[in-house]
Amino acid sequence: MGQISIWWRGLTCRQRATFMALGGVGTLPFTVIHARSVFAPYIAAGGLTTWVAWTALGAIYYVIGRTVLDLCRDFLDFLRGEYRIRGGDVSHVSYRRQKAPPYDLLTAPDIGRDFSIWQYALIASILCEVVIGWIALIAVLYVFWRSPYFRDSYFTPYNSALARIFSAFPALLVDMSFLLVVLALGSIVYRRDLGLTPLIQRWLGLSDSYPGQNTSPRWLNELAILIFGRPI
């Protein structure tokens, strides 16, 4: 574990984001094989239960789809020679905030603190991913504990040790996939902190920001300072 920690600290922030996304894509077997089958009875139930089931399943699909797109962006940036965050090849992000305009301590000359209304709408769409992420996490926890592979592998007696070993492979797939879903969610949050705009929002006109940059509207920061004593 010590060697892994040293290796991880030696990576740049952008490299860490890529490795987290790579881990998140490892959830595809879990998503394709398992998630839909667990929610199928609830989808067929009708009414509010169906809506809740589709919302949970959709959140899982969204997180995995977003992670795949993040890897596509990393690959495209690497081909274009733009594989770095706007702060450069840094390995630490500062989240310092001050209680007066411009509400952060970043001094880069080309920093964009005031976005257009359209860009703020795109930023808000990224913030919605926080809610989607929580839904996906709860849904994955439910799938994990309802998994027939999990129950069969750990609680069903087998006639031979070899049968138990082979039965453990599906359970291991589900267990590891659950952990990788958490890694995919971490990748999304980490990229937001780094200012790496998701691929679709980037195509729609939202540029990257600097790591730790406060991208909230000025009025929202002022309201937050009034209520909480610090900006968003």
C-alpha positions as CSV (number, residue, x, y, z in Angstrom):
1,M,0.0,0.0,0.0
2,G,2.9,2.3,0.7
3,Q,4.3,2.0,-2.8
4,I,0.8,2.6,-4.3
5,S,0.5,5.8,-2.2
6,I,3.9,7.0,-3.3
7,W,3.0,6.3,-6.9
8,W,-0.4,8.0,-6.6
9,R,1.2,11.2,-5.1
10,G,3.7,11.3,-7.9
11,L,0.9,11.6,-10.5
12,T,-0.4,14.9,-11.8
13,C,-4.0,15.8,-11.1
14,R,-5.0,15.1,-14.7
15,Q,-3.4,11.6,-14.6
16,R,-5.3,10.8,-11.4
17,A,-8.5,11.8,-13.1
18,T,-7.8,9.5,-16.0
19,F,-6.9,6.5,-13.7
20,M,-10.1,7.1,-11.7
21,A,-12.2,7.1,-14.9
22,L,-10.4,3.9,-16.1
23,G,-11.5,2.2,-12.9
24,G,-15.0,3.5,-13.3
25,V,-15.3,2.0,-16.8
26,G,-14.6,-1.3,-15.1
27,T,-18.2,-1.2,-13.9
28,L,-19.6,-2.0,-17.4
29,P,-19.9,-5.8,-16.6
30,F,-21.9,-4.9,-13.5
31,T,-24.1,-2.5,-15.4
32,V,-24.7,-4.6,-18.4
33,I,-25.2,-8.0,-16.6
34,H,-26.7,-7.2,-13.3
35,A,-28.4,-3.8,-12.8
36,R,-31.3,-4.1,-15.1
37,S,-32.3,-7.6,-13.9
38,V,-32.4,-6.5,-10.3
39,F,-34.7,-3.5,-11.1
40,A,-36.9,-5.4,-13.6
41,P,-39.6,-6.5,-11.1
42,Y,-39.9,-2.9,-9.9
43,I,-40.0,-1.5,-13.4
44,A,-42.9,-3.9,-14.2
45,A,-44.8,-3.0,-11.0
46,G,-46.2,0.2,-12.5
47,G,-47.0,3.6,-11.0
48,L,-44.6,5.4,-8.7
49,T,-42.5,2.3,-8.2
50,T,-41.7,2.1,-11.9
51,W,-40.6,5.8,-11.9
52,V,-38.3,5.3,-8.9
53,A,-36.8,2.2,-10.5
54,W,-36.1,3.9,-13.8
55,T,-34.7,6.9,-12.0
56,A,-32.3,4.7,-10.1
57,L,-31.3,2.6,-13.1
58,G,-30.9,5.8,-15.2
59,A,-28.6,7.3,-12.6
60,I,-26.3,4.3,-12.8
61,Y,-26.3,4.4,-16.6
62,Y,-25.6,8.1,-16.6
63,V,-22.6,7.8,-14.3
64,I,-21.1,5.1,-16.4
65,G,-21.8,6.9,-19.7
66,R,-20.3,10.1,-18.3
67,T,-17.2,8.2,-17.2
68,V,-16.8,6.8,-20.7
69,L,-17.1,10.3,-22.2
70,D,-14.5,11.6,-19.7
71,L,-12.1,8.9,-21.0
72,C,-12.8,10.0,-24.6
73,R,-12.0,13.5,-23.7
74,D,-8.7,12.5,-22.0
75,F,-7.8,10.5,-25.2
76,L,-8.6,13.5,-27.5
77,D,-6.7,15.9,-25.3
78,F,-3.7,13.6,-25.3
79,L,-3.8,13.4,-29.1
80,R,-4.0,17.2,-29.4
81,G,-1.2,17.7,-26.9
82,E,-3.6,19.4,-24.4
83,Y,-3.4,16.7,-21.7
84,R,-3.2,19.0,-18.7
85,I,-5.4,21.1,-16.6
86,R,-5.3,24.9,-16.9
87,G,-3.1,25.2,-14.0
88,G,-0.5,23.0,-15.7
89,D,0.9,19.7,-14.5
90,V,0.1,20.3,-10.9
91,S,-0.4,17.5,-8.3
92,H,-2.2,19.6,-5.6
93,V,-5.4,21.7,-5.8
94,S,-6.0,24.7,-3.5
95,Y,-9.6,25.4,-2.4
96,R,-8.9,28.7,-0.6
97,R,-11.7,31.2,-0.6
98,Q,-11.9,34.8,0.6
99,K,-15.0,36.6,1.8
100,A,-14.9,39.5,-0.7
101,P,-15.0,39.7,-4.5
102,P,-13.7,37.9,-6.5
103,Y,-14.2,35.3,-3.8
104,D,-11.0,33.3,-4.6
105,L,-7.3,33.8,-4.4
106,L,-6.4,32.8,-8.0
107,T,-4.4,35.4,-9.9
108,A,-4.1,33.9,-13.4
109,P,-4.5,36.8,-15.9
110,D,-6.9,34.9,-18.2
111,I,-9.2,33.5,-15.5
112,G,-12.9,33.9,-16.3
113,R,-14.8,34.7,-13.1
114,D,-17.9,36.0,-14.8
115,F,-19.6,33.6,-17.2
116,S,-22.4,34.2,-19.6
117,I,-26.0,33.1,-18.6
118,W,-25.6,30.2,-21.0
119,Q,-22.3,29.1,-19.4
120,Y,-23.9,29.4,-15.9
121,A,-26.7,27.1,-17.1
122,L,-24.1,24.6,-18.3
123,I,-22.3,24.9,-14.9
124,A,-25.7,24.2,-13.2
125,S,-26.1,21.1,-15.3
126,I,-22.8,19.8,-13.9
127,L,-24.0,20.6,-10.4
128,C,-27.0,18.4,-11.0
129,E,-24.6,15.5,-11.3
130,V,-24.2,15.7,-7.6
131,V,-27.8,14.6,-7.1
132,I,-27.5,12.0,-9.9
133,G,-24.4,10.7,-8.2
134,W,-26.1,10.2,-4.8
135,I,-29.1,8.4,-6.5
136,A,-26.6,6.2,-8.4
137,L,-24.7,5.4,-5.2
138,I,-27.9,4.4,-3.3
139,A,-29.1,2.4,-6.3
140,V,-25.8,0.5,-6.5
141,L,-25.9,-0.3,-2.8
142,Y,-29.3,-1.7,-3.3
143,V,-28.2,-3.8,-6.3
144,F,-25.2,-5.0,-4.3
145,W,-27.2,-6.3,-1.4
146,R,-29.9,-7.8,-3.6
147,S,-27.4,-9.6,-5.8
148,P,-28.2,-13.3,-6.2
149,Y,-24.4,-13.8,-6.9
150,F,-23.6,-12.3,-3.5
151,R,-26.2,-14.4,-1.7
152,D,-25.3,-17.7,-3.5
153,S,-21.6,-17.3,-3.1
154,Y,-21.5,-16.5,0.6
155,F,-24.5,-18.2,2.1
156,T,-25.2,-21.3,0.0
157,P,-23.4,-24.6,1.0
158,Y,-21.5,-26.4,-1.7
159,N,-20.5,-30.0,-2.1
160,S,-16.8,-29.3,-3.0
161,A,-14.2,-26.6,-2.5
162,L,-13.8,-26.4,-6.3
163,A,-17.5,-25.5,-6.7
164,R,-17.2,-22.8,-4.1
165,I,-14.1,-21.4,-5.8
166,F,-15.9,-21.2,-9.2
167,S,-19.0,-19.7,-7.6
168,A,-16.9,-16.9,-6.1
169,F,-16.0,-15.4,-9.5
170,P,-19.4,-13.8,-10.2
171,A,-19.5,-12.6,-6.6
172,L,-16.0,-11.1,-7.0
173,L,-17.2,-9.4,-10.2
174,V,-20.1,-7.8,-8.4
175,D,-18.1,-6.8,-5.4
176,M,-15.3,-5.2,-7.4
177,S,-17.8,-3.5,-9.7
178,F,-19.5,-1.9,-6.7
179,L,-16.2,-0.4,-5.6
180,L,-15.5,0.8,-9.1
181,V,-18.9,2.6,-9.3
182,V,-17.7,4.6,-6.2
183,L,-14.5,5.3,-8.1
184,A,-16.5,6.5,-11.1
185,L,-18.4,8.9,-8.9
186,G,-15.2,10.1,-7.4
187,S,-13.8,10.8,-10.9
188,I,-16.8,13.0,-11.7
189,V,-16.4,15.0,-8.5
190,Y,-12.6,15.3,-8.9
191,R,-12.9,16.6,-12.4
192,R,-15.3,19.2,-11.3
193,D,-12.8,20.4,-8.7
194,L,-10.1,20.5,-11.3
195,G,-12.2,22.6,-13.7
196,L,-12.3,19.9,-16.4
197,T,-15.5,20.5,-18.3
198,P,-17.4,17.4,-19.4
199,L,-17.1,16.7,-23.1
200,I,-20.7,17.6,-24.0
201,Q,-20.8,20.8,-22.0
202,R,-17.4,21.7,-23.6
203,W,-18.9,21.3,-27.1
204,L,-21.8,23.5,-26.0
205,G,-19.5,26.4,-25.1
206,L,-18.3,25.9,-21.5
207,S,-14.5,26.3,-21.3
208,D,-12.3,24.8,-18.6
209,S,-11.7,26.7,-15.4
210,Y,-8.7,26.7,-13.1
211,P,-8.4,24.1,-10.3
212,G,-10.2,25.4,-7.3
213,Q,-11.7,28.3,-9.2
214,N,-15.0,29.6,-7.8
215,T,-17.4,29.5,-10.7
216,S,-20.6,30.4,-8.8
217,P,-22.4,33.6,-9.8
218,R,-21.4,36.7,-7.8
219,W,-24.9,37.1,-6.4
220,L,-24.9,33.5,-5.1
221,N,-21.5,34.0,-3.4
222,E,-22.8,37.2,-1.7
223,L,-25.9,35.4,-0.5
224,A,-23.8,32.5,0.8
225,I,-21.5,34.9,2.6
226,L,-24.6,36.5,4.2
227,I,-26.0,33.2,5.3
228,F,-23.0,30.9,5.9
229,G,-20.2,33.4,6.3
230,R,-18.3,32.1,3.3
231,P,-18.8,31.9,-0.5
232,I,-19.9,28.8,-2.4
